[in-house]
Amino acid sequence: LRGLELLTAEEAAQVQAARPLPKQVRAVVDVLAGKGSHASQSLQSFIETSNSQLYLHVTVYEPMVQKHLESLQSYGNGLEPEALQRLTNLLLVEGLTDIQQKEHDILQVETTKGRRNVSKNIPLEKLFLPLSKVSIPPRISVTVGVAGIGKSTLVKLFVCTWARGDINRDIMFVLPLTFRELNTYEKLSAERLICLAFPHITEPGCILAGAVRTLLILDGLDEFKTPLDFSNAVVCTDPKKEIQVDNLITNIIRGNLLQEASVWVTSRPAAARQIPGGLVDRMTEIRGFGAAEMKEFLDQMFLDNRDLSSQVLKHIRANSSLHVLCTIPGFCWISGSSIAYFLKHCSDQSQEAAVVPRTLSEIYSYYFKMALSNDWLEKPRETLRIEQAVNTSKKLVGSLGRLAFYGLLRRKHVFYEQDMKAYGIDLSLLHSSLSTRLLLKEDMQTSTAYYFSHLTIQEFLAALYYYMAAKRAIFDLFTESGMSWPKLGFLNHFRSAVQRALQAEDRQLDIFVRFLSGLLSPQVNRLLSGWLLVKDEHSGFRSQAISVLQGCLNTDHAISLRAVNTMHCLQEIQHTDIAKAVEEAMRTESLAGMLTPMNCSALAYLLQVSDVCLEETNLSNCLTYNVCKSLLSQLLFCHSLRLDNNQFKDEVMELLGSVLSVKDCQIQRLR
């Protein structure tokens, strides 16, 4: 253009200073538009006869970008950006902690009390920018968060904010994909992946070659059907070659394909460990609700009844373990709904039954009772013959429960129509009010995906199925084929479930076995009898089940989160004697001589949930070397720890020193 004397040297410098390419194009057009029709015609002639980036941008890229932006217009439907301020600031973290890699999401939140030792935040608009003037933008970014914290919502928020032109204007294409969609393919090439997901991108070569800056979003790694194996993945550098989808993903992350594209993966923490730390340039974490955000969330839930919102919040705050879990939006919604339902009906209940739900099983029993009776707060109760409702509900819960249970064993949380048919689920029943509260549906290009509204809903349904099936099963329910040694009687099946949970390396059965224990509690039986449980049937199994759980605590080994989870099971079954005795001893500072292996497990449990440990954990004058050693892994999570007058020797001081250097350690004050 300088050679054609269409641009002066100063104007050319102005254009070159404008970056990225789209801004340069606009700068050229703006300059020439002020020079009359001759300049415009010359530009058109130049574009038509040139193979430059300008030609490609004006004739190919720009129309594709416009179509792409139009295709994303509905992506953020239903989002209320002002209510999602929490998601606009992420925690910048240095990899996953041990507890994130090894423990169930719920145990992670309970143990850390929803807090992370992180002082750095990064705003959403800077997520894909360099952290300093001398660094480069991250190629691989991973954002982790527990189930229900808002990972998919964050992706939608980012995409619709980008599509409006508010952030990252240097990125020409943002390509949001979910692992739910990727599950429906066996083989794909990088080129076909883009063309299938975004058919309006008619020239994917510009993305494959890195001619334009692109962000590929892969949402929900924890829902992918095939584990990523970076050690044995076949190397592929040909964007047109079709390979197994898991190999395609590993090659994209390694940089063998789409080398110039930025990649953003979201995942639950445990699944994120599949990606080697050396390949991750930036890791962020979504934080849960703060106090003000929880109040605002509940106010939005009960928009027409602020008094009810205040009562629900009061009950949540009165229960420290529930309050911690309610920092997760998905869990807060379920708990808020259940407590509100209880408050709405508590005047109709007997004094014995009118107890505010405190345990997980009670919260979910109220939620299911609300779903079964179709008595939602936001709509009038439907009048339905009770016999008809019970029969329909039992059938649906039974079939969904079997799907939930065997899905849990296979670490499967997304299901497709073939799964529904395999488990005998009548698809016509999935349109009922009950089903739509438990199971969500997502129509995709090639199929329909179904997934439970929260991981804990799947776990509660799985426990319900196992509870009902265990009363009549003659073979091990953990063997789906039915081929196993005979296993008769509910208690044998209960023991089998507890042992499986204790042995599971990835802890995926911890909350399931809590719910299974909770179904044996008198309060849960009262709530669900007539609907899903038989009145008072729990009384024949409860005392023996308590003995099974207590037997798991009589060990001299280090107290782990497995022991803590067993204590949670005892709380769910409403056997609180051990914890109450230890808590009272803590309150009166009389723990000395009491700390047997079982009481140490109770103490580890109380470190998480007791108000006595809220300000300071006082373990002065009660610990021996062996007891201290067994509790060490749980003392990590105390914020203020008092250990004076224990007459420790050098060995204990060395142990404590090693604890303070652990990444998970949350001790702020030690005396």
C-alpha atoms as one frame of an Amber mdcrd trajectory, in Angstrom:
protein
   0.000   0.000   0.000   2.977   2.322   0.603   4.210   1.432  -2.897   0.837
   2.430  -4.334   1.148   5.712  -2.416  -2.104   4.978  -0.621  -0.465   5.325
   2.806   2.045   7.849   4.086   4.970   6.669   6.224   3.262   8.083   9.305
  -0.021   6.306   8.499   1.798   3.032   7.843   3.523   3.315  11.238   0.120
   3.968  12.851  -1.309   0.819  11.270   1.671  -1.311  12.291   1.386  -0.062
  15.877  -2.185  -1.338  16.043  -2.192  -4.971  17.199  -3.458  -7.652  16.797
  -4.313  -8.227  13.125  -8.056  -7.341  13.362  -7.139  -3.882  14.724  -4.605
  -3.373  11.916  -7.275  -4.190   9.333  -9.700  -1.720  10.882  -6.950   0.935
  11.023  -6.196   0.518   7.273  -9.880   0.710   6.338 -10.430   3.789   8.529
  -7.443   5.646   7.024  -8.394   4.884   3.422 -12.088   5.635   3.973 -11.148
   9.292   4.425  -9.286   9.464   1.100 -12.214   9.132  -1.277 -13.456   6.468
  -3.705 -10.099   6.128  -5.543  -8.381   4.901  -2.364 -11.233   2.483  -1.569
 -11.180   1.019  -5.106  -7.411   0.640  -4.982  -7.706  -1.169  -1.641 -10.337
  -3.526  -3.086  -8.128  -4.240  -6.098  -5.140  -4.858  -3.830  -7.136  -7.264
  -1.644  -8.450  -9.225  -4.636  -4.984  -9.712  -6.171  -3.068 -10.335  -2.933
  -2.488 -13.514  -0.951  -1.449 -11.575   2.134  -2.747 -11.942   5.690  -4.861
  -8.853   4.986  -6.561 -10.635   2.069  -7.238 -13.731   4.158  -8.510 -11.688
   7.064 -10.949  -9.544   5.058 -12.293 -12.279   2.770 -12.146 -15.373   5.021
 -11.430 -14.769   8.692 -13.624 -11.748   9.358 -16.862 -13.369   8.049 -16.050
 -16.563   9.992 -15.431 -14.570  13.171 -18.787 -12.814  12.756 -20.608 -16.127
  12.251 -18.749 -17.582  15.223 -19.746 -14.677  17.463 -23.366 -15.079  16.329
 -23.239 -18.805  17.166 -22.163 -17.972  20.734 -24.897 -15.406  21.372 -27.081
 -17.896  23.267 -24.148 -19.418  25.180 -24.723 -17.360  28.297 -28.515 -17.644
  28.398 -29.790 -17.571  31.973 -26.577 -16.128  33.403 -26.836 -13.148  35.728
 -23.316 -11.638  35.604 -23.933  -9.371  38.591 -24.683 -12.459  40.719 -21.447
 -14.147  39.585 -18.842 -11.701  40.903 -17.236 -14.593  42.810 -16.216 -16.139
  39.490 -14.519 -13.005  38.157 -11.607 -13.522  40.582  -9.857 -16.888  40.682
  -7.216 -18.178  43.075  -3.791 -18.521  41.463  -2.341 -21.771  42.845   0.887
 -23.726  42.524  -0.426 -27.156  41.611  -2.695 -29.550  43.462  -2.302 -30.355
  47.148  -2.168 -33.960  48.417  -5.696 -33.742  49.779  -7.028 -32.512  46.416
  -5.395 -35.405  44.600  -6.496 -38.142  47.013  -9.764 -37.207  48.732 -13.428
 -36.912  47.829 -14.617 -33.361  47.042 -16.800 -33.174  50.160 -13.946 -34.314
  52.431 -11.661 -31.717  50.823 -14.068 -28.917  51.767 -14.777 -30.308  55.247
 -11.113 -30.797  56.084  -9.876 -27.414  54.838 -13.091 -25.674  55.990 -13.410
 -24.356  52.449 -10.210 -22.301  52.775  -6.979 -22.512  50.786  -3.582 -21.097
  51.767  -3.448 -18.803  48.765  -2.773 -15.098  48.793  -2.780 -14.437  45.022
  -5.903 -13.770  42.976  -6.131 -13.391  39.224  -9.056 -11.582  37.556 -10.904
 -13.410  34.796  -9.854 -10.872  32.154  -6.160 -11.622  32.881  -6.490 -15.397
  32.917  -4.750 -15.793  29.535  -2.373 -12.831  29.756   1.298 -12.859  30.884
   1.774 -12.287  34.620   4.617  -9.854  33.976   6.248  -7.871  31.158   8.947
 -10.496  30.728   6.705 -13.591  30.726   4.572 -15.052  27.930   0.860 -15.986
  27.910   0.149 -19.483  29.259  -0.478 -22.159  26.661  -2.069 -24.723  29.002
  -4.291 -23.382  31.785  -6.160 -25.628  34.227  -8.963 -24.420  36.503 -10.056
 -26.776  39.282 -13.015 -26.745  41.628 -15.101 -29.266  43.553 -18.425 -30.540
  42.173 -21.070 -27.811  42.144 -18.644 -24.894  42.642 -19.387 -23.327  39.215
 -16.786 -24.512  36.669 -19.194 -24.743  33.716 -20.827 -21.487  34.785 -17.389
 -19.846  34.772 -16.802 -21.053  31.207 -20.167 -19.664  30.084 -19.441 -16.364
  31.817 -16.044 -16.098  30.098 -17.414 -16.992  26.651 -20.325 -14.549  26.727
 -18.083 -11.764  28.145 -15.538 -12.408  25.369 -18.268 -12.536  22.679 -19.422
  -9.060  23.802 -15.867  -7.806  23.228 -15.282  -6.941  26.895 -12.175  -9.121
  27.470  -9.283 -10.737  25.548  -9.949  -8.949  22.277  -6.652 -10.297  20.953
  -8.214 -13.782  20.819 -10.033 -14.222  17.489 -11.629 -17.611  18.162 -12.836
 -19.028  21.484 -13.870 -22.661  20.946 -15.833 -24.032  23.944 -16.155 -27.834
  24.047 -17.287 -30.192  26.789 -15.996 -33.662  27.537 -19.672 -34.737  27.517
 -19.642 -34.018  23.772 -16.254 -35.654  23.240 -17.565 -38.841  24.913 -19.832
 -39.412  21.911 -16.918 -39.872  19.492 -14.461 -42.752  19.210 -12.014 -41.224
  16.733 -11.401 -37.645  15.591  -8.753 -35.520  13.920  -7.980 -32.004  15.135
  -9.488 -30.623  11.912 -12.673 -32.704  12.152 -13.051 -31.784  15.838 -13.266
 -28.086  14.905 -15.501 -28.642  11.863 -17.981 -30.879  13.711 -18.282 -28.649
  16.779 -18.268 -25.379  14.814 -19.586 -26.042  11.287 -19.535 -22.318  10.437
 -15.705 -22.412  10.601 -15.302 -23.352   6.953 -11.521 -22.758   6.850 -10.072
 -24.410   9.992  -6.593 -24.120   8.475  -6.125 -20.654   9.976  -6.655 -22.137
  13.459  -4.645 -25.303  12.830  -1.696 -23.315  11.480  -1.823 -20.757  14.275
  -2.479 -17.837  11.895  -4.974 -16.384  14.388  -4.917 -16.517  18.184  -7.301
 -19.218  19.381  -8.475 -20.421  22.781  -9.720 -24.016  22.978 -11.821 -24.679
  26.090 -12.214 -28.267  27.324 -14.794 -28.230  30.111 -15.248 -31.084  32.598
 -12.248 -33.433  32.375 -13.752 -35.412  35.300 -16.639 -36.395  32.980 -14.420
 -37.861  30.264 -15.056 -41.567  29.748 -11.389 -42.483  29.126  -8.519 -41.639
  31.501  -5.770 -39.594  29.836  -2.539 -41.592  29.553   0.324 -39.239  28.751
   2.941 -41.976  29.140   1.634 -44.271  26.418  -0.235 -41.911  24.081   0.703
 -42.280  20.403   2.364 -39.105  19.096   0.415 -37.399  16.283   1.377 -34.154
  14.499  -0.970 -34.455  11.499  -4.128 -32.343  12.087  -6.003 -34.366   9.444
  -5.257 -37.807  10.927  -8.083 -39.447  12.909  -6.993 -40.984  16.219  -8.664
 -42.086  19.471 -10.226 -39.069  21.180  -8.183 -39.514  24.368  -5.002 -39.565
  22.239  -6.199 -36.447  20.433  -6.596 -34.591  23.741  -3.163 -35.666  25.030
  -1.539 -34.562  21.752  -3.263 -31.177  21.896  -2.162 -30.667  25.515   1.402
 -31.781  24.735   1.546 -29.298  21.842   1.865 -31.850  19.041  -1.396 -30.506
  17.605  -2.763 -26.936  17.666   0.678 -25.828  18.869  -0.156 -22.115  18.731
  -3.576 -22.375  20.410  -4.118 -21.678  24.097  -5.928 -24.523  25.885  -8.092
 -24.127  29.003  -9.136 -27.293  30.864 -11.629 -27.306  33.763 -11.915 -30.244
  36.127 -12.644 -31.504  39.599  -9.319 -31.616  41.480  -8.737 -35.396  41.569
  -9.233 -35.771  37.797  -6.907 -32.840  37.056  -3.932 -34.848  38.332  -4.064
 -36.822  35.045  -2.320 -33.862  33.375   1.401 -33.867  34.287   2.305 -30.759
  36.270   5.176 -29.998  33.892   2.697 -29.378  31.053   0.537 -26.914  33.007
   1.590 -23.276  32.640  -1.074 -21.835  34.919  -3.360 -23.423  37.500  -6.270
 -21.609  39.089  -8.979 -22.610  41.519 -12.556 -21.419  41.971 -13.239 -20.268
  45.491 -16.497 -20.977  47.295 -18.957 -18.543  48.832 -17.899 -15.995  51.398
 -20.396 -14.989  54.118 -21.920 -12.116  52.118 -22.152 -14.205  48.933 -23.945
 -17.045  50.751 -26.512 -14.590  52.119 -26.994 -13.035  48.680 -27.399 -16.488
  47.101 -30.122 -17.478  49.603 -31.837 -14.112  49.167 -31.968 -14.827  45.420
 -33.341 -18.323  46.114 -36.177 -16.932  48.250 -36.654 -13.635  46.468 -40.266
 -13.230  47.590 -39.677 -14.272  51.198 -36.671 -12.589  52.843 -37.816 -13.785
  56.264 -37.531 -17.402  55.089 -34.101 -16.658  53.619 -32.932 -15.291  56.998
 -34.269 -18.335  58.863 -32.544 -20.741  56.459 -29.236 -18.857  56.816 -29.592
 -18.880  60.607 -29.972 -22.690  60.624 -27.010 -23.133  58.258 -24.756 -20.952
  60.409 -25.794 -22.811  63.566 -24.302 -26.034  62.152 -20.592 -25.461  61.474
 -20.084 -28.563  59.284 -23.159 -27.709  57.178 -22.057 -24.074  56.985 -18.681
 -25.116  55.540 -20.305 -27.316  52.869 -22.698 -24.518  51.928 -19.735 -22.568
  50.546 -20.364 -24.808  47.493 -23.237 -23.206  45.504 -24.654 -26.555  44.323
 -24.760 -27.920  47.876 -26.073 -24.620  49.258 -29.030 -24.807  46.881 -29.935
 -28.354  47.968 -29.497 -27.531  51.683 -31.396 -24.245  51.395 -34.298 -25.989
  49.621 -34.430 -28.773  52.231 -34.314 -26.480  55.266 -36.930 -24.181  53.732
 -39.166 -27.207  53.091 -38.714 -28.285  56.721 -39.572 -24.790  58.001 -42.641
 -24.699  55.778 -43.948 -27.997  57.178 -42.540 -28.156  60.726 -45.873 -27.073
  62.233 -47.504 -30.101  60.528 -45.078 -32.570  62.134 -45.043 -34.204  65.517
 -42.613 -32.790  68.067 -40.461 -35.907  67.630 -40.174 -35.437  63.852 -39.824
 -31.642  63.876 -36.018 -31.587  64.122 -34.018 -29.252  61.878 -32.071 -31.378
  59.363 -28.439 -31.508  60.498 -26.791 -34.512  58.848 -26.225 -35.015  55.121
 -28.762 -37.869  55.066 -31.431 -35.724  56.699 -30.812 -32.845  54.264 -31.142
 -35.166  51.267 -34.128 -37.029  52.728 -36.026 -33.743  52.963 -34.938 -32.877
  49.426 -36.159 -36.234  48.101 -39.406 -35.995  50.071 -39.972 -32.605  48.470
 -39.234 -34.093  45.039 -41.412 -37.171  45.620 -44.413 -35.117  46.751 -43.754
 -32.477  44.045 -44.046 -29.848  46.767 -41.550 -27.221  45.592 -41.480 -23.827
  47.230 -41.689 -21.916  43.957 -44.898 -23.629  42.737 -48.204 -24.806  44.208
 -48.289 -28.411  45.359 -49.859 -30.751  42.834 -52.640 -32.967  44.102 -51.739
 -36.518  43.214 -53.149 -39.759  44.585 -50.605 -40.899  47.178 -50.618 -44.534
  46.001 -49.993 -43.473  42.408 -47.205 -41.092  43.455 -45.484 -43.702  45.645
 -45.603 -46.445  43.009 -44.322 -44.208  40.198 -41.627 -42.732  42.425 -40.398
 -46.091  43.715 -40.050 -47.420  40.188 -38.190 -44.334  38.953 -35.942 -44.006
  42.023 -35.153 -47.744  41.825 -34.055 -47.591  38.176 -32.227 -44.263  38.563
 -30.614 -45.611  41.746 -29.213 -48.639  39.941 -27.840 -46.360  37.212 -26.365
 -44.080  39.913 -24.763 -46.948  41.858 -23.074 -48.721  38.981 -22.141 -45.360
  37.470 -20.431 -44.476  40.755 -18.464 -47.750  40.733 -17.277 -46.998  37.185
 -16.567 -43.337  38.024 -19.183 -42.449  35.433 -21.242 -39.295  35.928 -22.612
 -38.645  32.418 -25.006 -41.061  30.737 -26.433 -41.413  27.251 -29.586 -42.972
  25.792 -27.930 -46.367  25.420 -27.112 -46.301  29.159 -30.728 -45.498  29.988
 -31.976 -48.392  27.918 -29.377 -50.765  29.376 -30.662 -50.016  32.888 -34.323
 -50.296  31.903 -35.119 -46.618  32.435 -38.318 -45.515  30.723 -37.322 -42.317
  28.896 -40.930 -41.088  29.017 -40.709 -40.991  32.842 -37.732 -38.633  32.632
 -40.089 -35.736  31.893 -41.733 -36.039  35.319 -41.205 -33.346  37.943 -39.316
 -35.822  40.155 -36.885 -36.796  37.422 -36.166 -33.248  36.254 -35.072 -32.310
  39.799 -32.665 -35.227  40.018 -31.443 -35.703  36.458 -30.522 -32.947  34.007
 -30.664 -33.359  30.257 -28.451 -31.792  27.597 -29.202 -32.138  23.903 -26.053
 -32.225  21.802 -25.401 -32.442  18.068 -25.257 -36.227  17.863 -26.936 -37.439
  21.071 -28.521 -36.527  24.400 -26.552 -36.552  27.661 -28.051 -37.070  31.120
 -26.321 -36.242  34.380 -27.369 -35.906  38.016 -27.964 -32.360  39.204 -25.110
 -32.735  41.701 -22.616 -35.495  42.478 -24.206 -35.972  45.923 -27.624 -36.599
  44.299 -26.051 -39.515  42.419 -24.471 -40.763  45.657 -27.732 -40.567  47.641
 -29.651 -42.394  44.897 -26.893 -45.031  44.788 -27.199 -45.522  48.559 -31.005
 -45.807  48.317 -30.687 -48.450  45.607 -28.075 -50.401  47.581 -30.128 -50.196
  50.795 -33.271 -51.519  49.110 -31.453 -54.168  47.055 -29.315 -55.422  49.982
 -32.405 -56.641  51.861 -33.130 -59.276  49.215 -29.851 -59.728  47.270 -28.163
 -63.122  47.457 -24.987 -62.121  45.585 -22.453 -59.312  46.016 -24.055 -56.142
  44.644 -20.649 -54.717  43.764 -20.386 -57.396  41.074 -22.930 -56.234  38.496
 -22.927 -59.528  36.600 -24.165 -61.275  39.750 -21.389 -63.865  39.519 -19.952
 -64.017  43.031 -20.004 -66.075  46.199 -23.418 -65.958  47.851 -23.828 -63.031
  50.228 -26.992 -63.203  52.318 -28.499 -60.679  54.691 -28.464 -56.887  54.854
 -25.653 -56.767  57.420 -23.241 -58.703  55.163 -23.963 -56.291  52.324 -23.531
 -53.301  54.663 -20.159 -54.649  55.856 -19.105 -55.217  52.243 -19.955 -51.586
  51.347 -17.979 -50.225  54.325 -14.946 -52.372  53.460 -15.092 -51.354  49.789
 -15.210 -47.678  50.784 -12.206 -48.090  53.075 -10.214 -49.838  50.337 -11.111
 -47.510  47.453  -7.973 -45.599  46.484  -9.786 -42.610  45.012 -12.306 -42.398
  47.877 -15.268 -42.256  45.478 -17.457 -44.302  47.879 -16.967 -42.175  51.025
 -20.162 -40.125  50.753 -22.118 -43.105  49.394 -21.341 -45.079  52.575 -22.259
 -42.053  54.714 -25.663 -41.940  53.052 -26.031 -45.723  53.419 -25.368 -45.365
  57.168 -27.780 -42.444  57.374 -30.627 -44.516  55.909 -30.443 -46.573  59.134
 -31.089 -43.537  61.352 -34.491 -43.194  63.068 -34.994 -39.647  61.761 -34.413
 -40.563  58.101 -36.686 -43.593  58.465 -39.472 -41.335  59.768 -38.984 -38.944
  56.863 -38.988 -41.503  54.045 -41.207 -44.279  55.449 -44.198 -44.767  53.204
 -42.298 -43.319  50.289 -39.041 -45.224  49.892 -38.474 -46.968  53.252 -40.560
 -49.304  55.398 -41.474 -47.853  58.783 -39.104 -48.898  61.617 -37.317 -51.498
  59.444 -33.975 -49.880  60.359 -34.260 -50.996  63.990 -33.364 -54.610  63.097
 -30.030 -53.584  61.516 -28.968 -50.375  63.241 -27.115 -51.663  66.320 -25.163
 -54.244  64.287 -24.273 -51.629  61.669 -22.942 -49.391  64.476 -20.746 -52.286
  65.642 -19.379 -52.726  62.104 -18.448 -49.039  61.925 -16.906 -48.968  65.393
 -14.841 -52.026  64.486 -13.176 -49.952  61.756 -11.928 -47.486  64.397 -10.114
 -49.950  66.674  -6.733 -49.638  65.042  -3.345 -48.453  66.232  -2.462 -47.001
  62.816  -2.271 -43.301  61.975  -5.660 -41.610  62.032  -6.532 -40.872  58.401
  -9.494 -39.206  56.738 -10.907 -42.729  56.324 -11.326 -42.885  60.105 -12.813
 -39.383  60.076 -15.295 -40.482  57.411 -16.246 -43.502  59.552 -16.994 -41.077
  62.408 -19.184 -39.136  59.997 -21.003 -42.421  59.263 -21.680 -42.873  62.985
 -23.066 -39.325  63.141 -25.287 -40.064  60.132 -26.656 -43.187  61.830 -27.284
 -40.990  64.926 -24.804 -42.740  67.186 -23.131 -39.712  68.755 -21.964 -41.077
  72.144 -18.228 -41.316  71.306 -17.965 -37.843  69.777 -19.987 -36.240  72.583
 -17.790 -37.795  75.293 -14.565 -36.612  73.628 -16.010 -33.147  72.929 -17.012
 -32.746  76.579 -13.515 -33.817  77.657 -12.033 -31.191  75.322 -14.331 -28.553
  76.761 -13.300 -29.402  80.347  -9.623 -30.014  79.401  -9.752 -33.594  80.722
  -8.591 -35.536  77.643  -5.523 -36.956  79.397  -5.635 -40.769  79.479  -8.736
 -40.926  77.241  -7.135 -41.081  73.817  -7.683 -44.696  72.741  -7.573 -45.361
  68.951 -11.378 -44.946  68.763 -11.328 -41.708  70.748  -8.450 -40.416  68.598
 -10.683 -40.920  65.545 -13.442 -38.996  67.339 -10.945 -36.231  68.144  -9.828
 -36.017  64.496 -13.497 -35.737  63.498 -14.107 -32.984  66.091 -11.122 -31.000
  64.804 -13.227 -30.479  61.664 -16.737 -29.941  63.010 -16.708 -28.897  66.675
 -17.267 -25.321  67.826 -14.790 -26.098  70.642 -12.018 -26.065  68.009 -13.280
 -22.987  66.199 -11.001 -20.388  67.820  -8.262 -22.668  69.147  -7.607 -26.407
  69.289  -6.445 -27.016  72.847  -4.535 -30.314  73.153  -2.351 -29.321  76.095
  -1.404 -31.897  78.726  -3.031 -34.886  76.973  -0.790 -36.153  74.145   1.797
 -38.902  74.195   4.347 -39.385  71.414   2.317 -42.225  69.813  -0.984 -40.323
  70.008   0.615 -37.201  68.533   2.139 -39.261  65.739  -1.211 -40.923  64.918
  -3.025 -37.541  64.816  -0.347 -35.698  62.891  -2.011 -35.775  59.464  -5.194
 -34.254  60.956  -3.462 -31.553  63.013  -2.363 -30.001  59.704  -5.744 -28.346
  59.290  -5.992 -26.588  62.667  -5.545 -22.822  62.355  -4.559 -22.276  65.971
  -3.038 -25.202  67.853  -2.107 -25.389  71.528   0.241 -28.230  72.549   1.890
 -26.959  75.759   2.515 -29.123  78.870   2.772 -32.346  76.866   6.410 -32.993
  77.826   7.368 -33.727  74.234  10.803 -35.011  73.335  12.922 -34.093  70.322
  11.291 -36.737  68.099   7.880 -35.044  68.357   9.381 -31.629  67.654  10.925
 -33.053  64.473   7.529 -34.460  63.477   5.853 -31.093  64.060   8.580 -29.353
  62.085   7.967 -31.640  59.107   4.209 -30.951  59.302   4.681 -27.181  59.136
   6.494 -27.502  55.797   3.712 -29.511  54.093   1.801 -27.713  51.298  -1.582
 -28.626  52.861  -0.626 -27.238  56.292  -3.005 -24.542  57.563  -1.471 -23.974
  61.009  -1.124 -20.234  61.579  -0.418 -20.234  65.310   1.303 -22.882  67.434
   2.067 -22.744  71.136
